[in-house]
Amino acid sequence: MSTALPLPTTPAARKNLAEFYRKTLLEDALPFWFPRALDTKHGGYLHCLNRDGAIVDTDKNVWAQGRSAWMLLTLYNTVEKNPDWLAWAESGLQFLDDHCFDTDGRMFFHVAQDGTPIRKRRYAYSESFAAIAFAAHAKATGNQRSAQRALELFQLFVHWNFTPGQMPPKDTGKRPLIGLAPRMITLVTAQEIRANLGTTPLLEEWITRCIDEIRTLFCKPDIRAVMECVNPDGSISDHFDGRTLNPGHAIEGAWFIMHEGKIRNDASLVRLGCDMLDWMWERGWDKEFGGLLYFCDVYGKPVQEYWQNMKFWWPHNEALIATALAYDLTGEEHYALKHEQVRAWSFQHFSDPQHGEWFGYLNRDGSISSTLKGSLWKSFFHHPRALWHCWQIFAQEKEI
């Protein structure tokens, strides 16, 4: 699967890439996860899987229930009205409804196989992933309760993350920082709800606000960087947490913004997303071993996290989408070159021809650090989402 492919600079090469991603999604990734991940006893998904798909742990991440249901429903809505995909997705949604909400309306983060709560976190990302799943279900079925749930969960998510004093502080509050993550996830959650339910002024307002805050507070054109955390006024906090960059995360945010530029026919947003991709590719691509480093320091100082030079699966998935979309929207060949660079490296090192899917965690040199294919963090989401997006991008007929 690591064989080099021609750059998508001709219609035939685009078609070839589209077929590569379609086949990998439907014949490699999807069969690895389903139906084996379906919990036929308690509902939802068992996603902590070893190389061969054997269950390593029966606990469930609530993110994974929403994300996996969303992915299945996206396939149902865009590829084929497969009744199994719908039934598997509805198993995840039912598990969320039955077990994953606390009495205050917020959601848990980690539950046992039967839904017994294990952990609830201060931040509210479970709600955002449930929101996109319910929105996709409403699109698939016309279920108005699912549509209402999606909008309610979105409003809960933004209220919790953006209302001053609502979220319990992580520290003493003497050195307040604000993060890129809530703005990115608000942006893409609103985009997904809009795609499935139609737009509303509330969704458009949040999309605009989050892009503006990413541009003005987190993007630093003078030093060609996208910060992960900044002081409330957007200045850089010259400490470990403030200096640490996550290239893959910023590249993910870049394609969210590029996508909005495409939707709004706004060249300035496309350019902003491309700049973010360019800056963080320069900082994150490992010039010695290839692949994207997990963390780096904005000033080139040492990073405190010990896994800073490992290669995780999901940044490479996000880079696949970002480079494909950047090339599609601009026609600039260096993005096609970057796409092939990350595609060839990733499929050479992460993919498993014997059992399918991708390993999640590699050492810096690309060797396998863990045989896990699924964990409390890795599920049926980043990898299939990237395969689906790249398939859709290259399947579009385009003048070259």
C-alpha positions in Angstrom: 0.0 0.0 0.0 3.1 2.2 0.2 3.6 2.2 -3.6 4.0 5.8 -4.9 1.1 7.1 -6.9 1.2 9.8 -9.6 0.5 13.3 -8.4 -3.2 14.3 -8.9 -2.3 16.7 -11.6 -4.3 14.9 -14.4 -7.9 13.6 -14.4 -6.6 10.1 -14.6 -4.4 10.5 -11.6 -7.2 12.1 -9.6 -9.4 9.2 -10.4 -6.7 6.8 -9.4 -6.3 8.5 -6.0 -10.0 8.6 -5.5 -10.2 4.8 -6.1 -7.3 4.2 -3.7 -9.1 6.0 -0.9 -12.4 4.5 -1.7 -11.0 1.0 -1.6 -8.9 1.6 1.5 -12.0 2.9 3.4 -14.5 0.3 2.3 -12.3 -2.8 2.0 -9.6 -2.2 4.7 -10.7 0.3 7.4 -14.4 -0.4 7.6 -14.1 -4.3 7.7 -11.5 -4.1 10.5 -13.9 -2.3 12.8 -17.3 -3.6 11.8 -19.1 -5.7 12.8 -16.5 -6.8 15.3 -16.6 -3.5 17.3 -20.4 -3.7 17.8 -21.3 -4.6 21.4 -24.3 -6.9 20.9 -24.9 -7.2 24.7 -24.9 -3.6 25.9 -24.9 -1.5 22.7 -22.4 0.9 21.4 -18.9 0.0 20.4 -15.9 -1.9 21.8 -13.0 0.0 20.3 -9.9 -0.9 22.3 -8.5 -3.4 19.8 -5.2 -5.1 19.2 -3.5 -5.6 15.9 -5.7 -8.5 14.9 -8.9 -6.9 16.3 -8.8 -8.8 19.6 -10.4 -6.8 22.4 -7.8 -5.4 24.8 -10.2 -3.5 27.1 -14.0 -3.4 27.3 -14.2 0.2 28.6 -15.7 2.7 26.2 -14.8 6.3 25.4 -17.9 8.4 25.0 -16.1 10.4 22.2 -15.8 7.2 20.3 -19.5 6.3 20.5 -20.5 9.7 18.9 -17.6 9.8 16.5 -18.1 6.2 15.2 -21.8 6.7 14.9 -21.2 9.9 12.9 -18.8 8.1 10.6 -21.2 5.3 9.9 -24.0 7.7 9.3 -21.8 9.8 7.0 -21.2 6.7 4.9 -24.9 5.9 4.9 -25.8 9.4 3.8 -23.2 9.8 1.1 -22.1 6.3 -0.1 -24.9 3.7 0.2 -28.1 3.3 2.2 -26.7 0.2 3.8 -29.1 -0.9 6.6 -26.3 -2.4 8.6 -24.5 0.9 8.8 -27.7 2.6 10.0 -28.4 -0.1 12.6 -24.8 0.0 13.9 -24.9 3.8 14.1 -28.2 3.7 16.0 -26.7 1.3 18.5 -24.1 3.9 19.3 -26.7 6.7 19.6 -28.9 4.5 21.9 -25.9 3.8 24.1 -25.2 7.5 24.3 -28.8 8.2 25.3 -29.1 5.4 27.8 -25.7 5.7 29.6 -23.6 8.7 28.7 -25.5 11.7 30.2 -25.0 12.8 33.8 -27.9 14.2 35.8 -26.8 17.8 35.0 -27.2 17.2 31.3 -23.5 17.0 30.6 -21.8 13.9 29.3 -19.3 11.5 30.7 -15.9 10.9 29.0 -15.2 7.3 30.0 -17.7 4.5 30.9 -17.5 0.8 31.5 -18.9 -1.7 28.9 -22.3 -1.6 30.5 -22.4 2.2 30.7 -21.3 2.5 34.3 -19.7 6.0 34.6 -15.9 5.9 35.1 -14.8 9.5 34.4 -16.2 12.9 33.6 -13.9 15.7 32.4 -14.2 19.4 32.9 -14.3 20.1 29.2 -17.3 19.3 27.0 -16.1 17.5 23.8 -18.3 14.5 24.3 -21.2 16.8 23.7 -19.8 18.0 20.4 -19.2 14.5 19.0 -22.7 13.4 20.1 -24.1 16.5 18.4 -22.6 15.7 15.0 -23.8 12.1 15.3 -27.4 13.1 16.1 -27.4 15.6 13.2 -26.2 13.0 10.8 -28.9 10.6 12.1 -31.5 13.3 11.5 -30.3 13.6 7.9 -30.4 9.9 7.4 -33.8 9.3 8.9 -35.7 12.6 9.2 -35.9 12.0 12.9 -36.8 15.4 14.4 -35.8 14.4 17.9 -32.2 13.7 16.7 -32.2 17.1 15.0 -33.3 18.8 18.2 -30.7 16.8 20.2 -28.0 18.0 17.9 -28.8 21.6 18.3 -29.3 21.4 22.0 -25.9 19.6 22.5 -24.2 22.2 20.3 -25.6 25.0 22.5 -24.6 23.2 25.6 -21.1 22.8 24.2 -20.5 26.4 23.4 -22.2 27.6 26.6 -19.9 25.4 28.7 -16.7 26.3 26.7 -17.2 30.1 26.2 -19.2 31.4 29.1 -16.8 33.0 31.6 -16.8 31.1 34.9 -18.9 28.2 33.6 -16.1 25.7 33.2 -14.2 24.9 36.4 -10.6 26.3 36.2 -7.8 23.9 35.4 -5.4 25.7 37.7 -5.2 28.7 40.1 -6.2 31.2 37.4 -3.1 33.2 38.0 -1.8 32.4 34.5 -4.9 32.1 32.4 -4.5 30.6 28.9 -7.1 30.1 26.2 -6.9 27.2 23.7 -7.2 26.6 20.0 -9.1 23.4 20.6 -12.5 24.8 21.7 -12.6 27.1 18.7 -11.6 24.4 16.2 -14.2 22.0 17.5 -16.9 24.6 17.6 -16.1 25.4 14.0 -16.3 21.9 12.7 -19.3 20.9 14.8 -21.2 23.9 13.5 -20.1 23.0 10.0 -21.3 19.4 10.4 -24.6 20.3 11.9 -25.2 22.8 9.0 -24.3 20.2 6.4 -26.9 17.8 7.8 -29.7 20.1 9.1 -29.2 23.4 7.2 -27.9 26.6 8.4 -29.1 28.9 11.2 -27.9 32.4 12.3 -26.5 30.8 15.4 -24.3 28.3 13.5 -23.0 31.0 11.1 -22.2 33.4 14.0 -20.2 30.7 15.8 -18.4 29.7 12.6 -17.4 33.3 11.9 -16.5 34.0 15.5 -14.2 31.0 15.8 -12.4 31.7 12.5 -11.9 35.3 13.6 -10.4 34.3 16.9 -8.2 31.7 15.4 -6.9 34.3 12.9 -6.4 37.1 15.4 -5.3 35.3 18.5 -3.6 32.1 17.5 -2.1 32.7 14.1 1.3 34.4 14.2 2.4 35.4 10.6 5.5 37.1 11.9 7.0 33.8 13.2 4.9 31.5 10.9 3.2 29.6 13.7 -0.2 28.6 14.9 -0.2 28.5 18.7 -2.0 25.9 20.7 -2.5 28.1 23.7 -2.1 31.8 24.2 -2.8 34.5 26.8 -6.3 35.9 26.6 -5.0 38.9 24.6 -3.3 36.5 22.1 0.2 37.1 23.3 2.6 34.1 23.7 3.1 32.8 27.2 6.8 32.1 27.4 6.5 28.9 29.5 6.3 25.2 28.5 2.5 25.1 28.0 2.4 28.4 26.1 5.3 27.5 23.8 4.2 24.0 22.9 2.9 23.6 19.4 0.9 20.6 18.0 1.5 20.7 14.2 -1.1 18.0 13.4 -3.8 19.8 15.5 -3.1 23.2 13.7 -3.2 21.4 10.3 -6.5 19.9 11.2 -7.8 23.4 12.0 -6.3 24.6 8.7 -8.5 22.4 6.7 -11.6 23.3 8.7 -11.0 26.9 7.6 -10.2 26.0 4.0 -13.4 24.1 3.9 -15.3 27.1 5.1 -13.5 29.2 2.5 -14.8 26.8 -0.2 -18.4 26.9 1.2 -18.4 30.8 1.4 -16.4 31.2 -1.8 -14.0 33.3 0.3 -10.4 33.3 -1.1 -9.1 34.9 2.1 -10.2 32.0 4.2 -8.7 29.5 1.8 -5.4 31.5 2.0 -5.6 31.6 5.8 -6.0 27.8 6.0 -3.2 27.3 3.5 -0.9 29.6 5.5 -1.6 27.6 8.6 -0.8 24.4 6.8 2.4 25.8 5.3 3.7 27.1 8.7 3.0 24.0 10.7 4.3 21.7 8.0 7.6 23.6 8.1 7.7 23.2 11.9 6.3 19.7 12.2 7.6 17.5 9.3 10.5 15.4 10.6 13.4 16.1 8.1 15.4 13.2 9.4 12.9 10.3 9.5 9.8 11.7 7.8 6.3 12.0 9.3 4.9 14.7 11.6 6.3 15.2 15.0 3.7 15.3 17.7 4.9 18.4 19.6 7.5 21.1 19.0 8.5 24.4 20.8 7.6 27.7 19.1 11.1 29.0 19.8 13.0 25.7 19.2 13.5 25.0 22.9 13.1 21.5 24.4 9.5 20.2 24.8 8.5 18.8 28.2 6.2 16.0 26.9 8.2 12.8 26.6 6.2 11.7 23.5 7.0 14.9 21.6 8.9 13.1 18.8 6.6 10.2 18.4 4.4 9.8 15.3 0.7 9.4 16.1 -1.9 8.3 13.4 -4.3 11.2 13.5 -2.0 14.1 12.6 -1.1 12.2 9.4 -4.8 11.7 8.7 -5.4 15.4 9.1 -2.5 16.2 6.9 -3.9 14.0 4.1 -7.1 16.0 4.1 -5.4 19.4 4.4 -2.9 18.8 1.6 -5.6 17.3 -0.7 -8.0 20.2 0.0 -5.3 22.9 -0.4 -4.3 21.4 -3.8 -7.9 21.1 -4.9 -8.7 24.7 -4.0 -5.5 26.4 -5.2 -4.0 24.2 -7.9 -0.6 24.9 -6.4 1.6 21.8 -7.2 3.6 21.9 -4.0 0.4 20.8 -2.1 0.1 17.8 -4.4 3.7 17.0 -3.6 3.0 17.3 0.1 0.0 15.1 -0.2 1.9 12.4 -1.8 4.8 12.8 0.7 2.5 12.3 3.7 0.4 9.6 1.9 3.4 7.5 1.0 5.1 7.8 4.4 1.9 7.1 6.3 0.8 4.1 4.4 4.3 2.7 4.5 4.6 3.0 8.3 1.0 3.0 9.8 -0.8 0.5 7.7 -1.0 -3.2 8.4 -1.5 -5.3 5.2 -2.1 -8.5 7.2 -4.9 -7.3 9.4 -6.0 -4.0 8.0 -6.4 -0.5 9.4 -3.6 1.6 10.8 -1.5 1.2 13.9 -2.0 4.2 16.2 1.5 4.9 17.6 5.0 4.8 16.1 8.4 5.7 17.4 10.2 8.7 15.7 11.9 6.4 13.2 8.5 5.0 12.1 8.9 1.7 13.9 5.8 0.4 15.7 5.6 1.6 19.3 2.4 -0.3 20.2 0.3 -2.8 18.3 -2.9 -1.1 19.3 -5.3 -0.3 16.5 -7.9 1.1 18.9 -7.8 2.7 22.3 -9.7 5.1 24.5 -8.4 7.8 22.0 -8.3 5.9 18.7 -11.6 4.6 17.2 -13.5 4.5 13.9 -13.0 8.2 13.2 -9.8 10.1 12.2 -8.6 7.5 9.7 -11.9 6.7 8.0 -12.8 10.4 8.0 -9.6 11.1 6.1 -10.1 8.3 3.7 -13.7 9.5 3.0 -12.7 13.2 2.6 -9.8 12.4 0.3 -12.0 10.1 -1.8 -14.7 12.8 -2.1 -12.1 15.5 -3.0 -10.4 13.5 -5.8 -13.6 12.0 -7.1 -14.8 15.5 -8.2 -14.1 16.1 -11.8 -12.0 19.2 -12.1 -10.2 21.0 -14.9 -6.5 20.6 -14.7 
